[in-house]
Amino acid sequence: MIDRPTEIVNLLGTALPTKATFFSSLVLLRGLSLFPLGILNIVKVLLNFACIKWVAKTPRQRKAVELPSPLHYGAEYGQHLLIFVITVAYWVMSPMILL
C-alpha cells in the first residue's frame, strides 16, 4: 500500500462488501440497544434515588447527588463517529441500507 497508494480504493472496494453482515449487525446492535440504554442510565437513576432518599440529609448533599455525570468524550464520541463512518461507507455502496 505504501508503494502504490492508488490501490487502497480497489482494496476497500473488494473488502468492504464481504464484511457487510458484520458491520450491519454492529450498527444495529449499537444503534438499537447500546446507545439508548446509555441514555436511559437506569443504574445511575436508581442509585441517585436511593442516595437522595436515605443518605443525603441536607439540601446541599441532595444537590451534589443530582449533579449530572461528566461526559467522557474519548469513549462516547469515538463510538458514535465509528458508526457514522461505517454507515456512510456502506451508504455509498448500497443506498437501501439507510431506508
C-alpha positions, 0 to 999 in steps of 0.5 A: 500500500505504501508503494502504490497508494492508488490501490487502497480504493480497489482494496476497500472496494473488494473488502468492504462488501464481504464484511457487510453482515458484520458491520450491519449487525454492529450498527444495529446492535449499537444503534438499537440497544447500546446507545439508548440504554446509555441514555436511559442510565437506569443504574445511575437513576436508581442509585441517585434515588436511593442516595437522595432518599436515605443518605443525603440529609441536607439540601446541599448533599441532595444537590451534589447527588443530582449533579449530572455525570461528566461526559467522557468524550474519548469513549462516547464520541469515538463510538458514535463517529465509528458508526457514522463512518461505517454507515456512510461507507456502506451508504455509498455502496448500497443506498437501501441500507439507510431506508 
